Amino acid sequence: MKYRTWEKAGIAPSLLGFGCMRFPLREDGTIDKEQTEKMLDLAMEEGVTYIDTAYPYLNGQSEVFMGEYLKKYERESFYLATKLPVWLVKGPEDTEKYFEEQLTRLQMDYVDFYLLHALDLERFLKMEEFHVYERLVELKKQGKIRHIGFSFHDNYETFEKILRSHPWDFAQIQYNYMDTEFQAGDKGCQLAGELGIPLVIMEPIRGGSLLRLPEDISKEFTNYDKKASLASWPLRWVADHPQVKVILSGMGEEAQVRDNIAILGEAKPLDEEEKQVIQKVKNLIEQRQRSRCTGCEYCMPCPFGVDIPSNFKYWNEDSMYLDTTGKRHYKSLEEGQAQFCKECGKCEQVCPQHISIRSDLKKVVQALQED
């Protein structure tokens, strides 16, 4: 297993981190204990030392399960990360309330990495109002937290604002070869490197989408190297960034664990030809986009509550990847779905891309609306 040193902290967790959000489940929705422990045992035996869970994962089961499972390992043999559910924090004192509950769930005296979970601008400003960072610093002084960070879901400008707001020990972002201009993206990765802030990466395979590519696209990888798994391409691409210290993988079966260990155990740098192959694949995926929407939100707010940019984003996902991500995300929009468009035309008057929004929203309904 590869290990990367966090210079300021003087630690070196494994490059591969085990994400505890996608454990195999039984029919009743509970964690398949036998299968999950087998996966975790394999990872630990092969040198994985970074374990990432969170308060809401698997309906709250993840932290409790890991608390029981990790009893058999020496506490200093692994690094445990979990996250404050900031959306539940209604006042300053909730910081300690949820943290102590998490320690109880995890049966731990301290957490190595503690993150403010899924920050966007609105949540960050609320946490600032409650002085949550300062309260976590106090917990750190008490030895209950070793390193303070945040996970992030918003635009680059917000990422820079948050990153510069406090002396964070690390940050966690979504990053892969398709999301170089999405959320923190390339610019955020570069800024973290300049500020000396280690990065933990989530969604390196974009929730599995980069494994489910149309055959005419995936063959670009297999024709170049028939022995390499499809997962190796996005994982090695992320690993090529030195500011990245941990790459999280939400592994749900033993074969994935073995494959990821083999890939990141070596973490072989990409050569120029391989980089060109990835760029070609990215271009081919992007050519399958149905909408030219850039997500600028000039069309928002819609008078009828339609989330226009998200509808187009999920419409594109449905075309670009061979999975049901787009349809699932579309369903989650609820009252913001394209079907509620009243065709008033206000959005088209301000769209800088001159998109036929009303017409395209009808196509979104045809593609994504389930009977």
Phi, psi and omega in degrees: 000140175277146177228137180241131184283132171269101192307308184294326184272340181068033179236165180215076176293167179293146177297321175274124175251141181269110177278128188258041182251344186235039176298149175296142183242153172279175181298332181275005177089358177273159181294134174286095188301313185297312182292319182293317179296324178297318178296313181295319178301315179300314180298315181295319179297328181271006172102008175288125183239351182256120182238127187240118176231187180195160183306314185270353187304132178053046179056038177086358182285330190300310181298317181297315179298315182293327177300319178288315185297316188286354178302331185278358180248146174299136186301326182278002183270356180213162175247127183249128177243136170215180194221143176283125179284085191299332180293342178266350183281110182255353179196164184307319185292343178293339178304305180291325181302308182287324179298314180295323176298321180292320176301321179294314178303316185277349182055044182238154173272338180205163176243134181290313182233120180239126186242147163283122194275127170056055179288136162234183186298314182299314180293321180298314181297324177294318178294326176294319178301324181270002180054044183294319180302314181297325179291325176290326176299322178296319177295327177293319178298330179280357180083010182271342176228136179266321185217135184251131179211194178209151170255155199224138173213087177193198182271173184298319182301319178292320178301315180297319179300313181293315184299325181273355188283330183214163176280071183298147176279334179190169176219153181238124183228159171278129184202129176197176187292346175267340186252038182289339179239020181248136182055233182293316174059200181302317183295321179292320178298317180294318180297317178300319178297317180295325181273357180070030180258116181299146179248135167254131186253130172250160181054046178294337178248016176056050179066022181095351182299326183283359171261346184244068181260151174305147187301323181293343177263313182298334181295339176299323177285310186291328177292328180284318181211099183293337182276337184282133176288155179298330180293334184295328184293304179294325181293317179291326178299314179294318182296341180289353181261113186297334179286348176279121182255331179221136175245115182277139175227123178275079187282133184242000178207159186299323181299323178293320179299312181298318181294314181295322177296317180296321182289307186272350171292332177258318180048049181296127180300147177286138173270177186296322179296319179294321176298322179293324177297314179298318179297321178295317178299316178301315180298318180295320178296315182295331179292343179273001178298137179269328183245145177270007181302131180261358181076022182289338177070020173299333182282353186258153359278148174283135181301339184249011173083008179286129177273084189299309181300320181293322177301317181288325178298315183286331174297318176296315180303320182297330180272327189278332185232147181272064175211185183257019182304311182301314181294320179296314181293322178300316180300324182290345180290336178052246183292349179269006182291156182301332183299343182266007175296133179257006176059039179287335176086359181302321183297321183290335180291338185243359183289116181291342179269358180053045180279142175281077191298315183298316179295318182290327178295328175296321179292326177299314180300315180298323184277324191246340184287123178270147181292000000 
